Amino acid sequence: MRIVEEMTQSAGKSTPEIGEKIRHIVKQFASEERDPAATESLFDSGLLDSFVLPQMVSAIEETFGIRIPDSDLNPRQFETLARIEEYVSSKL
């Protein structure tokens, strides 16, 4: 457990911080103001559409200092808050 804590601290971001930042970014681009469940489809629910995906990805890149390649710009990759958090965590 201590190793995991050290890795999290060395990355400078804990999972709750990542999740909260992602939730804030999604809300900026959502079609309505509400809190989606972590596993709710952001696209099927109408909260997001594919037209806002590039802008949302740019905001994620800027916020977390990561680069998301065009090959990853797939709505399924960013389908839920949980998937986005998992993806971002893998890039940090």
Sequence and secondary structure as in RCSB ss.txt:
>XXXX:A:sequence
MRIVEEMTQSAGKSTPEIGEKIRHIVKQFASEERDPAATESLFDSGLLDSFVLPQMVSAIEETFGIRIPDSDLNP
RQFETLARIEEYVSSKL
>XXXX:A:secstr
 HHHHHHHHHHT  HHHHHHHHHHHHHHH SS     TTS TTTTTS  TTTHHHHHHHHHHHHT    GGG  G
GGGSSHHHHHHHHHHH 
